[in-house]
Amino acid sequence: MKQIDIIQFSPYYPPHIWGVEKVVSDIHTHWRYGKSYVFCSDIGIGAEQLSENVITYPAFELVENFPIPKFWKKHFWQTLGRLKSYDSEDLRIVTHTRFFLSTFLWGLFAKKNNYRWIHIEHGSWYLQSGKFFVDLCAKIYDRTLWKWSIRNADLVLWISSASAQYMKQEISWWDSQIWYRGLDMPVKTQEKTGAIVFVYIGRLVKLKQVHDFISAYIKGKFTQRCVIIWSGAEYKNLKDLAKWSNIEFLGEKSHTEIVDFLQKNRCILVNPSSQEWLPTTAIEWLMTKNIVIATDVWGTSEITDQSDLMLYNPWDIWTLRENMIRGMREYERLAWKSYLEIHEKFSLEKSLENLYNFLK
């Protein structure tokens, strides 16, 4: 088997927690087809937390979640120079998602050094942050630097058919290859116990529409335990909205703690987001034999057509409430429907094998 070495260029890396770096980490940690390296910003990472072959460069956030390298720092150029020692005929440059400057910058790096460049696009529609200036800048970026990146990469992989459709619509680029990312999920056979719990896990920002979930819970006069895991800019507003209800805000939890919670409890998980890519969280929730209620946006419907994934239109609080009621009534009948299909479709081993075949 031909060895393929990879350098993944990523805006962030764990313990910074977001969807993109989880994909990067899974690929890096489980790559068995050659050597694996990651080059990323140092934001959210302490020196003692660095994984093997993860190189960080000094960076700052121009706006929230948009890291910019500190080009004026000597340390930046020293870390960039380290990459030359990884040079080989079988080296591939892998960039992730268009929303970050890292795709354009490291695409230039690949072109300048004649490396084969593979871009994995996680995104879908234009960014909708709710801030006019940020959204305008993102759209300009999409129409210029991102378009250049897509047209100049040697191969573009899309993590869902919905993402590929966006690319065809926006820049008339038809050479689409779909790559479903895999998930490293422990398989447990323990029986779930206790009462049903309503759960939301994710960033507390406007795009996630968590207030719709809270409104449906309150208007439906549910008495079941309801937990919201994570934090974000909307934390205070959401906590005020949930006042006097049986809703708990548990704050940030590690991925291990979250998976353990999902495997032990009978959960109905709600993803009310108005904008998604292919939501990793929804896949993980189904892998733990729980029911998922999610908005029918972009790649969500590609996960499964089984009835343990209930879809509804964004902002339709009435249908969300009805699905929550149905999930409670039919939990035992529905909670396992897509289990085998999901584990096969999103197998990490199979996903990495597919990625290797794209790269070689």
C-alpha positions as CSV (number, residue, x, y, z in Angstrom):
1,M,0.0,0.0,0.0
2,K,1.4,3.4,-1.0
3,Q,2.2,5.7,2.0
4,I,0.5,9.0,2.0
5,D,1.8,11.7,4.5
6,I,-0.6,14.5,5.3
7,I,-0.4,18.0,6.8
8,Q,-3.8,19.3,7.8
9,F,-4.1,23.1,8.1
10,S,-6.8,24.0,10.6
11,P,-7.9,27.2,12.2
12,Y,-8.1,25.5,15.6
13,Y,-7.4,22.2,17.3
14,P,-8.6,20.5,20.5
15,P,-9.0,21.3,23.4
16,H,-10.6,24.2,21.5
17,I,-14.0,22.7,20.8
18,W,-15.8,23.1,17.6
19,G,-16.9,20.9,14.7
20,V,-14.0,21.4,12.3
21,E,-11.2,20.7,14.8
22,K,-12.9,17.5,15.8
23,V,-12.8,16.2,12.2
24,V,-9.1,17.3,12.0
25,S,-8.3,15.6,15.3
26,D,-10.1,12.3,14.3
27,I,-8.2,12.2,11.0
28,H,-4.8,13.0,12.6
29,T,-5.2,10.6,15.6
30,H,-6.3,7.6,13.5
31,W,-4.3,8.1,10.2
32,R,-2.6,4.7,9.5
33,Y,-1.6,5.3,5.9
34,G,1.6,7.4,6.5
35,K,2.7,10.3,8.7
36,S,0.2,12.8,10.0
37,Y,0.8,16.4,11.0
38,V,-1.4,19.4,12.0
39,F,-0.6,23.1,11.6
40,C,-3.0,25.3,13.4
41,S,-3.3,28.5,15.5
42,D,-2.4,28.5,19.1
43,I,-5.7,29.9,20.2
44,G,-7.2,27.8,23.0
45,I,-4.2,25.5,23.3
46,G,-1.6,25.4,26.0
47,A,1.9,23.9,25.4
48,E,1.1,21.1,27.8
49,Q,-2.0,20.2,25.8
50,L,-0.3,19.7,22.4
51,S,-0.7,16.3,20.8
52,E,2.1,14.6,18.9
53,N,3.0,16.2,15.6
54,V,0.7,19.2,16.1
55,I,2.5,22.5,15.3
56,T,0.9,25.7,16.5
57,Y,1.6,29.2,15.2
58,P,0.9,32.5,17.1
59,A,-2.5,34.0,16.1
60,F,-5.2,36.4,17.2
61,E,-8.9,36.6,16.4
62,L,-9.8,39.6,14.1
63,V,-13.4,38.8,15.0
64,E,-14.7,35.9,17.1
65,N,-13.8,32.6,15.6
66,F,-11.7,34.0,12.8
67,P,-8.0,33.5,13.6
68,I,-5.3,35.5,11.8
69,P,-1.6,34.5,12.0
70,K,0.7,37.0,13.7
71,F,2.9,37.5,10.6
72,W,5.1,40.0,12.4
73,K,6.2,37.5,15.0
74,K,9.5,35.7,14.4
75,H,8.0,32.6,16.0
76,F,5.4,32.4,13.2
77,W,8.1,32.1,10.5
78,Q,10.0,29.6,12.6
79,T,7.0,27.3,12.9
80,L,6.2,27.7,9.2
81,G,9.8,26.8,8.4
82,R,9.5,23.5,10.4
83,L,7.1,22.2,7.7
84,K,10.0,22.0,5.2
85,S,11.3,19.0,7.2
86,Y,8.2,17.0,6.4
87,D,8.7,17.3,2.6
88,S,8.3,14.1,0.6
89,E,6.9,13.1,-2.8
90,D,3.9,11.6,-1.1
91,L,3.0,14.6,1.0
92,R,-0.5,16.0,0.7
93,I,-1.8,19.4,2.0
94,V,-5.3,19.2,3.4
95,T,-7.3,22.3,4.3
96,H,-10.7,22.5,5.9
97,T,-13.8,24.7,5.4
98,R,-13.9,28.0,3.5
99,F,-14.9,30.3,6.4
100,F,-11.3,30.7,7.6
101,L,-8.4,32.5,6.1
102,S,-6.3,29.3,6.7
103,T,-7.8,27.8,3.5
104,F,-6.6,30.6,1.3
105,L,-3.2,31.1,3.0
106,W,-2.2,27.4,3.1
107,G,-3.6,26.9,-0.4
108,L,-1.0,29.5,-1.5
109,F,1.6,27.6,0.5
110,A,0.7,24.3,-1.3
111,K,0.8,26.0,-4.7
112,K,4.2,27.7,-4.0
113,N,5.8,24.4,-2.9
114,N,4.1,22.2,-5.6
115,Y,2.3,20.0,-3.1
116,R,-0.9,18.2,-4.0
117,W,-3.7,20.3,-2.3
118,I,-7.0,18.7,-1.1
119,H,-9.7,20.9,0.4
120,I,-12.5,19.5,2.5
121,E,-15.5,21.8,2.5
122,H,-17.7,21.6,5.6
123,G,-19.9,24.6,4.8
124,S,-23.1,25.3,3.0
125,W,-24.8,28.7,2.6
126,Y,-23.4,32.1,3.2
127,L,-22.6,32.9,6.8
128,Q,-25.5,34.3,8.8
129,S,-24.2,35.8,12.0
130,G,-26.9,38.4,12.4
131,K,-24.2,41.1,12.2
132,F,-24.4,43.0,8.9
133,F,-20.7,43.9,8.6
134,V,-19.5,40.4,9.4
135,D,-22.0,38.8,7.0
136,L,-21.0,41.2,4.2
137,C,-17.3,40.5,4.7
138,A,-18.0,36.8,4.7
139,K,-19.9,37.1,1.4
140,I,-17.1,39.1,-0.2
141,Y,-14.6,36.5,1.0
142,D,-16.8,33.7,-0.5
143,R,-16.9,35.5,-3.8
144,T,-13.1,36.1,-4.0
145,L,-10.6,34.2,-1.9
146,W,-12.8,31.1,-1.4
147,K,-13.7,30.9,-5.1
148,W,-10.0,31.1,-5.9
149,S,-9.4,28.3,-3.4
150,I,-12.0,26.0,-4.8
151,R,-10.9,26.5,-8.4
152,N,-7.2,26.1,-7.6
153,A,-7.3,23.1,-5.2
154,D,-6.3,19.8,-6.8
155,L,-9.3,18.1,-5.3
156,V,-12.4,19.4,-3.4
157,L,-14.3,17.0,-1.1
158,W,-17.7,18.0,0.3
159,I,-19.0,16.5,3.5
160,S,-22.6,16.4,2.2
161,S,-24.6,16.5,-1.0
162,A,-26.2,19.7,0.2
163,S,-22.8,21.4,0.5
164,A,-21.9,20.2,-3.0
165,Q,-25.2,21.6,-4.3
166,Y,-24.4,25.0,-2.9
167,M,-21.0,25.0,-4.7
168,K,-22.6,24.1,-8.0
169,Q,-25.2,26.9,-7.5
170,E,-22.8,29.6,-6.4
171,I,-19.7,29.2,-8.6
172,S,-20.9,26.7,-11.3
173,W,-18.3,24.1,-10.4
174,W,-19.5,20.7,-11.1
175,D,-16.6,18.4,-10.2
176,S,-18.1,17.3,-6.8
177,Q,-16.8,14.4,-4.7
178,I,-18.7,13.6,-1.5
179,W,-16.8,12.4,1.6
180,Y,-18.8,11.6,4.7
181,R,-16.6,12.1,7.8
182,G,-16.4,9.2,10.3
183,L,-17.0,9.3,14.0
184,D,-14.9,7.6,16.7
185,M,-17.8,6.5,19.0
186,P,-17.5,3.8,21.7
187,V,-20.1,1.1,21.3
188,K,-21.9,0.1,24.5
189,T,-24.8,-2.3,24.9
190,Q,-26.0,-1.1,28.3
191,E,-29.7,-0.6,28.7
192,K,-30.8,3.0,29.3
193,T,-32.6,3.8,32.5
194,G,-34.5,6.6,34.1
195,A,-37.0,9.1,32.9
196,I,-36.8,10.8,29.4
197,V,-34.7,13.9,29.3
198,F,-34.9,16.7,26.7
199,V,-31.4,17.8,25.7
200,Y,-29.7,20.5,23.6
201,I,-26.0,20.3,23.1
202,G,-24.1,23.1,21.2
203,R,-23.1,26.7,21.1
204,L,-25.5,29.2,22.5
205,V,-25.6,31.6,19.6
206,K,-28.4,33.1,17.6
207,L,-28.0,30.9,14.6
208,K,-28.7,27.8,16.7
209,Q,-32.2,29.1,17.5
210,V,-32.1,27.6,21.1
211,H,-34.8,30.0,22.1
212,D,-37.2,28.1,19.8
213,F,-36.4,24.9,21.8
214,I,-37.0,26.7,25.1
215,S,-40.2,28.3,23.9
216,A,-41.6,24.9,22.7
217,Y,-40.7,23.3,26.1
218,I,-42.5,26.1,28.0
219,K,-45.5,26.4,25.7
220,G,-45.9,22.7,25.7
221,K,-46.0,22.7,29.5
222,F,-43.6,19.8,29.7
223,T,-42.5,18.7,33.1
224,Q,-39.7,16.3,32.1
225,R,-36.1,17.3,32.9
226,C,-34.6,19.5,30.3
227,V,-30.8,20.2,30.0
228,I,-28.8,22.6,27.9
229,I,-25.1,21.9,27.5
230,W,-22.6,24.4,26.4
231,S,-22.2,28.2,26.5
232,G,-22.0,31.2,24.2
233,A,-23.1,34.8,23.5
234,E,-26.8,34.0,24.1
235,Y,-26.3,32.4,27.5
236,K,-27.8,35.2,29.6
237,N,-30.8,35.8,27.2
238,L,-31.6,32.1,27.1
239,K,-31.3,31.8,30.9
240,D,-33.7,34.7,31.3
241,L,-36.2,33.1,28.9
242,A,-36.0,29.8,30.8
243,K,-36.6,31.4,34.2
244,W,-39.1,29.5,36.4
245,S,-39.0,26.5,34.1
246,N,-37.5,23.0,34.7
247,I,-34.5,23.8,32.4
248,E,-31.0,23.3,33.6
249,F,-27.9,25.0,32.1
250,L,-25.0,22.6,32.6
251,G,-22.3,24.7,31.0
252,E,-19.4,23.2,29.0
253,K,-18.7,19.5,29.2
254,S,-16.0,17.3,27.6
255,H,-16.8,15.1,24.7
256,T,-16.3,12.1,26.9
257,E,-18.8,13.4,29.5
258,I,-21.4,14.1,26.9
259,V,-21.1,10.7,25.2
260,D,-21.4,9.0,28.6
261,F,-24.5,11.0,29.4
262,L,-26.1,10.1,26.1
263,Q,-25.4,6.4,26.5
264,K,-26.8,6.2,30.0
265,N,-29.9,8.3,29.6
266,R,-33.1,8.1,27.6
267,C,-32.7,11.3,25.7
268,I,-34.7,13.3,23.2
269,L,-32.2,15.7,21.6
270,V,-33.2,18.8,19.8
271,N,-31.2,20.7,17.2
272,P,-33.3,23.8,16.3
273,S,-30.5,25.5,14.2
274,S,-31.5,27.7,11.3
275,Q,-28.2,26.9,9.5
276,E,-26.3,23.6,9.5
277,W,-23.7,21.7,7.5
278,L,-23.9,18.0,8.2
279,P,-24.4,18.2,12.0
280,T,-22.0,15.9,13.8
281,T,-23.9,16.2,17.0
282,A,-27.1,14.7,15.4
283,I,-25.1,11.7,14.1
284,E,-23.5,11.1,17.6
285,W,-26.9,11.4,19.2
286,L,-28.4,8.7,16.9
287,M,-25.3,6.5,17.5
288,T,-26.2,6.4,21.2
289,K,-29.7,5.1,20.5
290,N,-31.6,8.3,21.2
291,I,-34.3,10.2,19.4
292,V,-33.2,13.4,17.5
293,I,-35.5,16.2,16.5
294,A,-33.8,18.6,14.1
295,T,-34.5,21.4,11.6
296,D,-34.5,20.2,8.0
297,V,-31.6,22.4,6.8
298,W,-28.8,21.5,4.4
299,G,-27.3,18.1,5.1
300,T,-29.3,17.0,8.1
301,S,-31.7,14.9,6.0
302,E,-28.8,12.9,4.5
303,I,-28.0,11.3,7.9
304,T,-30.9,8.8,7.8
305,D,-34.5,8.5,6.6
306,Q,-35.4,6.4,9.7
307,S,-38.1,7.7,12.1
308,D,-35.7,8.3,15.1
309,L,-34.7,11.4,13.2
310,M,-37.7,13.8,13.2
311,L,-37.3,16.8,10.9
312,Y,-39.2,20.1,10.9
313,N,-38.9,23.5,9.3
314,P,-36.8,26.2,11.1
315,W,-38.8,28.5,13.4
316,D,-41.9,26.1,13.4
317,I,-42.2,25.9,17.2
318,W,-45.6,24.2,17.0
319,T,-44.3,21.3,14.9
320,L,-41.2,21.1,17.2
321,R,-43.5,20.8,20.2
322,E,-45.6,18.1,18.5
323,N,-42.4,16.1,17.7
324,M,-41.3,16.4,21.3
325,I,-44.7,14.9,22.4
326,R,-44.4,12.1,19.8
327,G,-40.9,11.4,20.9
328,M,-42.0,10.9,24.5
329,R,-44.9,8.6,23.5
330,E,-43.0,6.5,21.1
331,Y,-39.5,6.5,22.6
332,E,-39.0,2.8,23.0
333,R,-40.2,2.1,19.4
334,L,-38.1,4.7,17.7
335,A,-34.9,5.1,19.7
336,W,-32.9,2.4,17.9
337,K,-34.2,2.6,14.3
338,S,-31.1,4.0,12.5
339,Y,-28.5,2.6,14.9
340,L,-26.9,0.0,12.6
341,E,-27.2,2.2,9.5
342,I,-25.5,5.2,11.2
343,H,-22.6,3.1,12.5
344,E,-22.0,1.7,9.0
345,K,-22.4,5.0,7.1
346,F,-20.3,7.0,9.5
347,S,-17.7,4.4,10.4
348,L,-14.4,6.1,11.1
349,E,-12.3,3.2,9.7
350,K,-14.3,3.2,6.4
351,S,-14.2,7.0,6.2
352,L,-10.4,7.2,6.5
353,E,-10.1,4.4,3.9
354,N,-12.2,6.5,1.5
355,L,-10.1,9.6,2.3
356,Y,-6.9,7.7,1.6
357,N,-8.3,6.6,-1.8
358,F,-9.1,10.2,-2.7
359,L,-5.6,11.3,-1.7
360,K,-3.4,8.7,-3.3
